[in-house]
């Protein structure tokens, strides 16, 4: 078996953004002008997840769209540094951007300007079918056009791979066609509530979600994705896992919680992305292990990412994770 086969292969289809970040004591309210500490760095849910998957040890291809500008050049440089197999459409639009506020508790709010990300076409995804065919796991989010996500998942499924959907951001629409092609979905509290309601489920309060009892949460997850597994990431409350009947992915229980890792968070930007990239890498590396083991790995990986500022730049390596948690 070749080295890259041992590592497992992941394809991430998604966004790259230049993040403009202001750290300040409290998130701004309407009408307020506040002073914060500014920094900029690489981000975009797709790039963050691809970087996480690569640093977690998977041979990772990243299919994206970049502008012909400084942001695009930075993406190429960083991808090379992390050994990412970058497959970038060259767009006439500017590279994607995000404006991010981070408060003293490490919480954030984010607004994105899609730019080149909106140009990532199903046809371009189709040009990289060989990468999708070779991957054990295809991972995507909703910062790229829906039809491109569908094209990626359809191809990955045809080739026998698993599909992992991070239905983020919360205001993005995932069609029935995309849900039908999804094996595992990984929303956070806000994304879960938004997507559940869009699919005809109950209107739930994201702030109260972690406090629901397990059986009720499981029932809501089944409503979101009847045929697949759902992992709701719950920040400090860890995460909740729910499997479809008869498809427990090596776990003993149909639903359970995994506690958050003990970390000192300074910036949660990209923590969900860290979770997704690490989960994809773990699943690709060892598809026969119990799903819960992979989730525990991803929870620790995400926790460690919050101890550093930034998004893609904050992703730890597999070695750092093992040194910290054993
Ligand atoms: O999930 C965090 C990411 O969301 C940021 O890096 C920003 O670019 C947006 O895509």
Boltz pocket constraint, residues with backbone or C-beta under 6 A from the ligand:
constraints:
  - pocket:
      binder: B
      contacts: [[A, 15], [A, 17], [A, 18], [A, 19], [A, 42], [A, 43], [A, 44], [A, 45], [A, 48], [A, 97], [A, 98], [A, 110], [A, 112], [A, 143], [A, 269], [A, 270], [A, 271], [A, 272], [A, 273], [A, 311], [A, 312]]
      max_distance: 6.0
